Amino acid sequence: KYNLDAVYLSFEVAVTDFETALTGGFKLGFSGINLTMPFKEDSIKFINELDENAKATGSVNTIKSDIQNKSIRGFNTDIPGFIKSLDDHDFDCEKSNCLVIGAGAAAKSTVYALLKSKIKNIYIYNRNSIKAAQIKILFNKTYPGKIIVIEDLKQTPINEIKLIINCTPIGMKKDYLKENTLIPVPQYWDLKIKFIFEMVYNPLITHLIKKTLKDVAEVLYGT
């Protein structure tokens, strides 16, 4: 589309080799690198300059190398990408409550994007409620009272929720056949007339998406 003389390649890097891979890539002349879990937060300490979104969330998914100035710049494009997905579906944040499942880097970026979009309220659930509470603490000063941490999904006021976002790896291809990790929400929930944002992109059609389509809800894919 942009007639760039470039290639885009994927590499699976062991956690213990992350620093070597990152610095090695730039020494080999990589102009940029995208990151997925679990490196979005770990990368911060290797970056010289962060954009506003990366500073606010402590999470980076795009890195650009400035070879001339010997610096590495980090960006969080998850946030504008997420907001664009909602806008493309004419989703009204200001009149809606949402549920965010997960408390990792993706969840942090999602919560920040929703807060910037003036969401009504955000409920966060994570198996480790301490991590969910940390997200609330991070943003509570700027957006007081907007985030509610729930320790059990049964506490979710599901009838008041318009948007559900899965920010966990539950449903990924490697776990696809494990019955206890098939879907991040209770099977008995009726998702009709809700928006479901699935961050998992491999496989493209997760069990959460299958349930969403069955319940005649609207799917927002995380690809």
SULSULPE-V856623 format. One record per backbone hydrogen bond with DSSP energy under -1.0 kcal/mol. NH is the residue of the N-H (numbers start at 1). CO is the residue of the C=O. Records with the same first field share a line. If there is no record, write none. Layout:
BEGIN
NH: CO, CO
END
This chain:
BEGIN
6: 4
17: 14
18: 15
21: 17
22: 18
23: 19
24: 20
25: 21
26: 22
27: 23
28: 24
29: 26
30: 25
33: 63
35: 61
39: 36
43: 39
44: 41
46: 43
47: 44
48: 72
49: 72
51: 74
55: 51
56: 52
57: 53
58: 54
60: 40
61: 75
62: 75
63: 33
64: 73
65: 31
66: 71
71: 66
73: 64
74: 49
75: 62
81: 77
82: 78
83: 79
84: 80
85: 81
86: 82
87: 83
88: 84
90: 87
91: 86
96: 93
98: 121
99: 163
100: 123
101: 165
102: 125
108: 104
109: 105
110: 106
111: 107
112: 108
113: 109
114: 110
115: 111
116: 112
117: 113
118: 115
119: 114
120: 93, 96
122: 146
123: 98
124: 148
125: 100
132: 128
133: 129
134: 130
135: 131
136: 132
137: 133
138: 134
139: 135
140: 136
143: 139
146: 143
148: 122
150: 124
155: 152
156: 153
158: 156
160: 157
162: 97
163: 97
164: 195
165: 99
166: 197
167: 101
172: 169
173: 202
175: 172
176: 173
178: 175
181: 178
189: 186
193: 216
194: 191
195: 162
196: 218
197: 164
198: 220
199: 166
210: 206
211: 207
212: 208
213: 209
214: 210
215: 211
217: 212
218: 194
220: 196
222: 198
END
